[in-house]
Amino acid sequence: MPSNFPTFGLMRNWETPFGPVYAGQEAFQALDAWLLEHRESYSQVLILTDEQVHEACIPFILGNLAHLGESSILEIESGESSKSLDLLGQLYLALLDYGADRQSLVLSIGGGVVTDLGGMLASTFMRGVDHVLIPTSLLGMVDASIGGKNGVNVGSFKNLAGTFAPSCGVYVQPDLLTSLPEAHWRAGWAECLKHAYLMGSHVWEEAIALRELAHLRPLLPHLMEAKIQRIQTDPFEQGLERKALNLGHSMAHAAEAHLGPDLLHGDAVAAGMWLEFDIAESMGLCAAEDVAAMKNIIDHWWPERLRLDDQVIDRLRGDKKNHAGAVRMALPGAPGAPVTLTEVSEFNIKKALASYASN
Ligand SMILES: NC(=O)c1ccc[n+]([C@@H]2O[C@H](COP(=O)([O-])OP(=O)(O)OC[C@H]3O[C@@H](n4cnc5c(N)ncnc54)[C@H](O)[C@@H]3O)[C@@H](O)[C@H]2O)c1
């Protein structure tokens, strides 16, 4: 890495409208200092995690939090299927069984599934209790844990029910990635590519050049910043700043609805970006060389294509960006340039799907 990308040993922290974000080697020291100050005001701490993170990360995390005190662990099954209304209902009741009250603290430790569900649980249980997040996946660190969005899937619709809610803090300790399974490194890399493109050519070119994901640590704060800057200026996605983070996501969510929960979100985002960059080129929004650069890097990391056909188009109907029945997408311009939220014709979607299937 060139010298303008310092190593990520030092602590970074940002204030956001949804609470502070701490990242770096000393993230748990920062959390422990916060616990020292605030733990007494909580009646109890309820840790939400999944079975894989429980085994791989919880002993290390708890070993670093001297001031956590007593806590109870609620373990869910890992995977997207857990982000459901049904499980959310069971968790409310489990909290009651543990004697939770409005002075309880929920601590979500896991990937995006756990932090989305934990955020939904904390923001709605008894009209809201405090929440702290420790993301453990790459996708969780650069994206899902930041920005206050929580949610569960309903039927085949992603994040159909959700809240915006602040947390007491997000603590990102990159050492936790050591145990992340390879498939989830790659899935998280899809959101990283999106963030790198939005940050502009200085970060984008570093991302394109990266050949070993295990070496991405110096890029992490820059990738997090892509999201943090946008939520600082447009917290509730009322303008285009935060909507830019939806790049690739209209098609990604449609692909996930079409192919089911076994498809990893990040893998869907990679396909979604390929398709939406193709659409942006057809609509004259993005230059051919920028589209080719994005498609090439996606083809490098995702050599196998998803099996998508025109039925995916029906799945676009429930997208939150749509307006008056028309399908709208956040489409890219040049690296670092604002996105365009625009209506997209069925013709251009079909053309992109045909091109994706035939390449
Ligand atoms: N709220 C938001 O703004 C936002 C943004 C992007 C994505 N998301 C959501 O995030 C979810 C995807 O998140 P994800 O990719 O982290 O999936 P995930 O939570 O399913 O985690 C991926 C897998 O890796 C395991 N894992 C996580 N960290 C580990 C570690 N350190 N060691 C060993 N195993 C580990 C988990 O058990 C799981 O099996 C989707 O539901 C998506 O909708 C939310």
The ligand as a Tripos MOL2 file, in Angstrom:
@<TRIPOS>MOLECULE
LIG
   44    48     1     0     0
SMALL
NO_CHARGES

@<TRIPOS>ATOM
      1 N1        -28.4320   -2.0810    8.2560 N.am      1 LIG1
      2 C1        -27.7440   -1.8060    7.1690 C.2       1 LIG1
      3 O1        -27.4960   -0.6250    6.8660 O.2       1 LIG1
      4 C2        -27.2550   -2.9190    6.3020 C.ar      1 LIG1
      5 C3        -26.3290   -2.6520    5.2790 C.ar      1 LIG1
      6 C4        -25.8440   -3.7060    4.5250 C.ar      1 LIG1
      7 C5        -26.2700   -5.0110    4.7830 C.ar      1 LIG1
      8 N2        -27.1760   -5.2290    5.7690 N.ar      1 LIG1
      9 C6        -27.6470   -6.5870    6.0720 C.3       1 LIG1
     10 O2        -26.5290   -7.3670    6.5290 O.3       1 LIG1
     11 C7        -26.8460   -8.7480    6.3240 C.3       1 LIG1
     12 C8        -25.6190   -9.4690    5.8170 C.3       1 LIG1
     13 O3        -24.5920   -9.3350    6.7610 O.3       1 LIG1
     14 P1        -23.3490  -10.3630    6.7710 P.3       1 LIG1
     15 O4        -22.8260  -10.5290    5.4140 O.co2     1 LIG1
     16 O5        -22.4650   -9.9190    7.8460 O.co2     1 LIG1
     17 O6        -24.0570  -11.7470    7.0990 O.3       1 LIG1
     18 P2        -24.1760  -12.6120    8.4310 P.3       1 LIG1
     19 O7        -24.5850  -11.8200    9.5730 O.co2     1 LIG1
     20 O8        -25.0340  -13.7770    8.0370 O.co2     1 LIG1
     21 O9        -22.6810  -13.1150    8.6930 O.3       1 LIG1
     22 C9        -22.0550  -13.9240    7.7480 C.3       1 LIG1
     23 C10       -21.6710  -15.3000    8.3150 C.3       1 LIG1
     24 O10       -20.3990  -15.1890    8.8890 O.3       1 LIG1
     25 C11       -20.4380  -15.6210   10.2450 C.3       1 LIG1
     26 N3        -19.5100  -14.7490   10.9250 N.ar      1 LIG1
     27 C12       -19.6210  -13.4000   11.0630 C.ar      1 LIG1
     28 N4        -18.5260  -12.9110   11.6400 N.ar      1 LIG1
     29 C13       -17.7080  -13.9470   11.8900 C.ar      1 LIG1
     30 C14       -16.4240  -14.0710   12.4540 C.ar      1 LIG1
     31 N5        -15.7050  -13.0100   12.8160 N.pl3     1 LIG1
     32 N6        -15.8930  -15.3110   12.5780 N.ar      1 LIG1
     33 C15       -16.5730  -16.4060   12.1520 C.ar      1 LIG1
     34 N7        -17.7880  -16.3380   11.5870 N.ar      1 LIG1
     35 C16       -18.3410  -15.1300   11.4490 C.ar      1 LIG1
     36 C17       -21.8730  -15.5480   10.6800 C.3       1 LIG1
     37 O11       -22.1390  -16.4970   11.6730 O.3       1 LIG1
     38 C18       -22.5950  -15.8640    9.3750 C.3       1 LIG1
     39 O12       -22.6510  -17.2660    9.1980 O.3       1 LIG1
     40 C19       -28.0150   -8.7880    5.3660 C.3       1 LIG1
     41 O13       -29.1640   -9.1800    6.0460 O.3       1 LIG1
     42 C20       -28.1430   -7.3560    4.8780 C.3       1 LIG1
     43 O14       -29.4580   -7.0070    4.5320 O.3       1 LIG1
     44 C21       -27.6630   -4.2120    6.5390 C.ar      1 LIG1
@<TRIPOS>BOND
     1     1     2 1
     2     2     3 2
     3     2     4 1
     4     4     5 ar
     5     4    44 ar
     6     5     6 ar
     7     6     7 ar
     8     7     8 ar
     9     8     9 1
    10     8    44 ar
    11     9    10 1
    12     9    42 1
    13    10    11 1
    14    11    12 1
    15    11    40 1
    16    12    13 1
    17    13    14 1
    18    14    15 2
    19    14    16 1
    20    14    17 1
    21    17    18 1
    22    18    19 2
    23    18    20 1
    24    18    21 1
    25    21    22 1
    26    22    23 1
    27    23    24 1
    28    23    38 1
    29    24    25 1
    30    25    26 1
    31    25    36 1
    32    26    27 ar
    33    26    35 ar
    34    27    28 ar
    35    28    29 ar
    36    29    30 ar
    37    29    35 ar
    38    30    31 1
    39    30    32 ar
    40    32    33 ar
    41    33    34 ar
    42    34    35 ar
    43    36    37 1
    44    36    38 1
    45    38    39 1
    46    40    41 1
    47    40    42 1
    48    42    43 1
@<TRIPOS>SUBSTRUCTURE
     1 LIG1         1 GROUP 0 **** ****
